[in-house]
Amino acid sequence: PAAKEKPSFATPGKERRVPMSRMRTRIAERLKDSQNTSAMLTTFQECDMHNLMQMRSEFKDAFLKAHGVKLGFMSAFVKASASALLEPPAITAVIAGDEIVYRDFV
């Protein structure tokens, strides 16, 4: 069997709209009310940066020469975040009225 081809995420793609049940709509309302009235917390995750730092050390001079700016960490963080967002489709979903809109793009 052919490998599952991932869609291109360079431009906005397809959306899939799924109607919410009455219970899901009520849960969404309560969660939004809670978000509006309670303090929200931020969590931090530790990760091993060894490979990224090694790659940066190896290519920083060539990158500076080619592009005129230093090679930082942000591009790696953005790439990792975007790649992670593509895996479970519910992460990029939004609620629009009484529907859940699953987006096939980041």
VOTI-45114 format. One record per residue: x, y, z of N, C-alpha, C in turn; residue number from 1; residue in one letter. Coordinates in steps of 0.05 Angstrom, whole numbers. Example, Ala and Ser with C-alpha at 12.3 -4.5 7.8 and 13.67 -1.06 7.14 Angstrom:
BEGIN
+--------+--------+--------+--------+---------+--------+--------+--------+--------+-----+---+
|  neast | nnorth |    nup | caeast | canorth |   caup |  ceast | cnorth |    cup |   k | r |
+--------+--------+--------+--------+---------+--------+--------+--------+--------+-----+---+
|    264 |   -114 |    156 |    246 |     -90 |    156 |    264 |    -66 |    156 |   1 | a |
|    257 |    -45 |    142 |    273 |     -21 |    143 |    258 |      1 |    157 |   2 | s |
+--------+--------+--------+--------+---------+--------+--------+--------+--------+-----+---+
This chain:
BEGIN
+--------+--------+--------+--------+---------+--------+--------+--------+--------+-----+---+
|  neast | nnorth |    nup | caeast | canorth |   caup |  ceast | cnorth |    cup |   k | r |
+--------+--------+--------+--------+---------+--------+--------+--------+--------+-----+---+
|     17 |    -24 |      0 |      0 |       0 |      0 |     17 |     25 |      0 |   1 | p |
|      8 |     46 |    -14 |     22 |      71 |    -15 |     22 |     85 |     12 |   2 | a |
|     44 |     99 |     18 |     45 |     114 |     43 |     24 |    136 |     43 |   3 | a |
|     13 |    142 |     66 |     -7 |     162 |     68 |      6 |    189 |     63 |   4 | k |
|     -3 |    203 |     43 |      8 |     229 |     36 |     -4 |    251 |     53 |   5 | e |
|     14 |    267 |     65 |      5 |     289 |     82 |     -1 |    313 |     63 |   6 | k |
|    -23 |    327 |     69 |    -29 |     351 |     53 |     -9 |    373 |     58 |   7 | p |
|     -6 |    391 |     39 |     11 |     414 |     42 |     -2 |    434 |     60 |   8 | s |
|     13 |    445 |     79 |      2 |     464 |     98 |     13 |    492 |     94 |   9 | f |
|     24 |    498 |     71 |     34 |     524 |     65 |     12 |    545 |     63 |  10 | a |
|    -11 |    537 |     52 |    -33 |     555 |     50 |    -58 |    542 |     63 |  11 | t |
|    -77 |    558 |     71 |   -101 |     547 |     83 |   -114 |    526 |     65 |  12 | p |
|   -122 |    505 |     77 |   -134 |     483 |     62 |   -163 |    478 |     70 |  13 | g |
|   -169 |    452 |     71 |   -196 |     444 |     76 |   -204 |    448 |    105 |  14 | k |
|   -229 |    451 |    109 |   -241 |     451 |    136 |   -263 |    431 |    136 |  15 | e |
|   -266 |    418 |    159 |   -287 |     399 |    163 |   -305 |    408 |    186 |  16 | r |
|   -331 |    412 |    181 |   -349 |     422 |    201 |   -366 |    400 |    212 |  17 | r |
|   -366 |    398 |    239 |   -381 |     377 |    252 |   -401 |    390 |    272 |  18 | v |
|   -427 |    385 |    269 |   -445 |     396 |    288 |   -440 |    386 |    317 |  19 | p |
|   -443 |    404 |    337 |   -439 |     396 |    364 |   -466 |    386 |    376 |  20 | m |
|   -464 |    366 |    393 |   -488 |     357 |    407 |   -496 |    379 |    427 |  21 | s |
|   -520 |    376 |    438 |   -529 |     396 |    458 |   -511 |    395 |    482 |  22 | r |
|   -502 |    371 |    490 |   -485 |     369 |    513 |   -458 |    382 |    508 |  23 | m |
|   -447 |    377 |    484 |   -421 |     389 |    477 |   -423 |    419 |    476 |  24 | r |
|   -445 |    430 |    466 |   -449 |     459 |    465 |   -450 |    471 |    493 |  25 | t |
|   -463 |    457 |    511 |   -465 |     467 |    539 |   -437 |    465 |    552 |  26 | r |
|   -423 |    444 |    547 |   -396 |     442 |    559 |   -378 |    464 |    548 |  27 | i |
|   -380 |    470 |    522 |   -364 |     492 |    511 |   -371 |    519 |    523 |  28 | a |
|   -397 |    524 |    528 |   -405 |     548 |    541 |   -394 |    551 |    569 |  29 | e |
|   -395 |    529 |    584 |   -385 |     529 |    612 |   -354 |    533 |    612 |  30 | r |
|   -340 |    520 |    594 |   -311 |     523 |    592 |   -304 |    552 |    586 |  31 | l |
|   -318 |    564 |    567 |   -313 |     592 |    560 |   -319 |    611 |    583 |  32 | k |
|   -341 |    606 |    598 |   -347 |     622 |    622 |   -325 |    619 |    642 |  33 | d |
|   -315 |    595 |    646 |   -293 |     591 |    665 |   -268 |    606 |    657 |  34 | s |
|   -262 |    605 |    631 |   -238 |     619 |    621 |   -241 |    649 |    625 |  35 | q |
|   -265 |    659 |    622 |   -269 |     688 |    625 |   -269 |    697 |    654 |  36 | n |
|   -273 |    679 |    673 |   -275 |     688 |    701 |   -253 |    678 |    719 |  37 | t |
|   -236 |    660 |    710 |   -215 |     648 |    726 |   -188 |    655 |    715 |  38 | s |
|   -168 |    653 |    733 |   -140 |     657 |    725 |   -131 |    633 |    708 |  39 | a |
|   -117 |    639 |    687 |   -107 |     617 |    670 |    -77 |    613 |    676 |  40 | m |
|    -68 |    589 |    675 |    -40 |     583 |    682 |    -25 |    576 |    657 |  41 | l |
|      1 |    580 |    658 |     19 |     572 |    637 |     38 |    551 |    647 |  42 | t |
|     43 |    531 |    631 |     62 |     510 |    639 |     86 |    511 |    621 |  43 | t |
|    108 |    501 |    631 |    133 |     500 |    615 |    142 |    471 |    614 |  44 | f |
|    153 |    464 |    591 |    163 |     437 |    587 |    193 |    439 |    583 |  45 | q |
|    207 |    421 |    596 |    236 |     420 |    591 |    242 |    401 |    567 |  46 | e |
|    262 |    408 |    552 |    269 |     391 |    530 |    300 |    391 |    526 |  47 | c |
|    310 |    370 |    514 |    338 |     368 |    509 |    345 |    384 |    484 |  48 | d |
|    361 |    405 |    488 |    368 |     423 |    466 |    396 |    417 |    454 |  49 | m |
|    408 |    395 |    463 |    435 |     388 |    454 |    438 |    387 |    424 |  50 | h |
|    420 |    373 |    410 |    422 |     370 |    381 |    418 |    397 |    367 |  51 | n |
|    399 |    413 |    377 |    394 |     439 |    365 |    418 |    457 |    369 |  52 | l |
|    430 |    457 |    392 |    453 |     474 |    397 |    477 |    465 |    381 |  53 | m |
|    480 |    439 |    377 |    502 |     428 |    361 |    498 |    437 |    331 |  54 | q |
|    473 |    434 |    321 |    467 |     443 |    294 |    472 |    473 |    290 |  55 | m |
|    464 |    488 |    310 |    468 |     517 |    309 |    498 |    524 |    308 |  56 | r |
|    514 |    511 |    324 |    542 |     516 |    324 |    555 |    509 |    298 |  57 | s |
|    546 |    488 |    286 |    557 |     479 |    260 |    551 |    498 |    237 |  58 | e |
|    527 |    509 |    237 |    518 |     524 |    214 |    516 |    555 |    218 |  59 | f |
|    522 |    565 |    242 |    517 |     593 |    247 |    534 |    612 |    230 |  60 | k |
|    559 |    605 |    224 |    575 |     623 |    208 |    566 |    624 |    179 |  61 | d |
|    560 |    600 |    168 |    550 |     599 |    140 |    523 |    613 |    138 |  62 | a |
|    506 |    610 |    158 |    480 |     622 |    158 |    482 |    653 |    159 |  63 | f |
|    500 |    663 |    176 |    504 |     691 |    178 |    515 |    703 |    152 |  64 | l |
|    533 |    689 |    139 |    544 |     698 |    114 |    523 |    698 |     92 |  65 | k |
|    507 |    677 |     91 |    487 |     675 |     70 |    463 |    694 |     73 |  66 | a |
|    454 |    698 |     99 |    430 |     713 |    103 |    433 |    740 |    117 |  67 | h |
|    457 |    744 |    128 |    462 |     770 |    142 |    450 |    772 |    169 |  68 | g |
|    439 |    751 |    180 |    428 |     751 |    207 |    438 |    726 |    221 |  69 | v |
|    438 |    727 |    248 |    447 |     704 |    263 |    426 |    682 |    263 |  70 | k |
|    436 |    657 |    265 |    418 |     634 |    266 |    409 |    631 |    295 |  71 | l |
|    384 |    635 |    300 |    373 |     633 |    327 |    358 |    607 |    332 |  72 | g |
|    343 |    607 |    353 |    327 |     584 |    361 |    298 |    586 |    352 |  73 | f |
|    288 |    610 |    347 |    260 |     613 |    341 |    250 |    597 |    317 |  74 | m |
|    266 |    596 |    296 |    257 |     581 |    272 |    253 |    551 |    279 |  75 | s |
|    271 |    540 |    296 |    268 |     512 |    304 |    243 |    508 |    321 |  76 | a |
|    238 |    528 |    339 |    214 |     526 |    356 |    188 |    527 |    340 |  77 | f |
|    188 |    545 |    320 |    164 |     548 |    303 |    160 |    523 |    287 |  78 | v |
|    181 |    512 |    275 |    179 |     487 |    259 |    169 |    464 |    277 |  79 | k |
|    180 |    462 |    301 |    172 |     440 |    319 |    142 |    444 |    327 |  80 | a |
|    135 |    468 |    333 |    107 |     473 |    341 |     87 |    468 |    318 |  81 | s |
|     94 |    477 |    294 |     76 |     473 |    271 |     74 |    443 |    265 |  82 | a |
|     96 |    428 |    267 |     96 |     399 |    261 |     78 |    385 |    282 |  83 | s |
|     81 |    393 |    307 |     65 |     381 |    328 |     35 |    387 |    325 |  84 | a |
|     28 |    410 |    315 |      0 |     418 |    311 |    -13 |    402 |    289 |  85 | l |
|      3 |    390 |    271 |     -9 |     375 |    249 |    -18 |    347 |    257 |  86 | l |
|     -8 |    337 |    279 |    -14 |     309 |    287 |    -44 |    305 |    295 |  87 | e |
|    -52 |    315 |    318 |    -81 |     311 |    326 |    -98 |    334 |    315 |  88 | p |
|   -117 |    329 |    298 |   -133 |     350 |    285 |   -149 |    367 |    304 |  89 | p |
|   -155 |    357 |    328 |   -171 |     372 |    347 |   -157 |    396 |    357 |  90 | a |
|   -130 |    397 |    356 |   -115 |     419 |    367 |   -120 |    445 |    351 |  91 | i |
|   -123 |    442 |    325 |   -127 |     466 |    308 |   -157 |    472 |    304 |  92 | t |
|   -174 |    457 |    317 |   -203 |     461 |    314 |   -212 |    486 |    329 |  93 | a |
|   -233 |    498 |    319 |   -246 |     521 |    331 |   -276 |    516 |    333 |  94 | v |
|   -289 |    530 |    351 |   -318 |     528 |    353 |   -329 |    552 |    338 |  95 | i |
|   -348 |    547 |    320 |   -361 |     568 |    305 |   -391 |    564 |    308 |  96 | a |
|   -403 |    579 |    325 |   -432 |     576 |    330 |   -437 |    549 |    343 |  97 | g |
|   -452 |    532 |    330 |   -458 |     506 |    342 |   -443 |    483 |    327 |  98 | d |
|   -421 |    490 |    314 |   -405 |     470 |    300 |   -376 |    471 |    309 |  99 | e |
|   -363 |    449 |    307 |   -334 |     447 |    311 |   -321 |    447 |    283 | 100 | i |
|   -303 |    465 |    278 |   -289 |     467 |    252 |   -261 |    456 |    255 | 101 | v |
|   -256 |    433 |    243 |   -230 |     421 |    243 |   -215 |    431 |    219 | 102 | y |
|   -192 |    443 |    223 |   -177 |     455 |    201 |   -154 |    436 |    194 | 103 | r |
|   -151 |    432 |    168 |   -130 |     414 |    158 |   -105 |    431 |    151 | 104 | d |
|   -100 |    452 |    166 |    -76 |     468 |    161 |    -69 |    482 |    187 | 105 | f |
|    -44 |    493 |    188 |    -34 |     507 |    212 |    -31 |    536 |    204 | 106 | v |
+--------+--------+--------+--------+---------+--------+--------+--------+--------+-----+---+
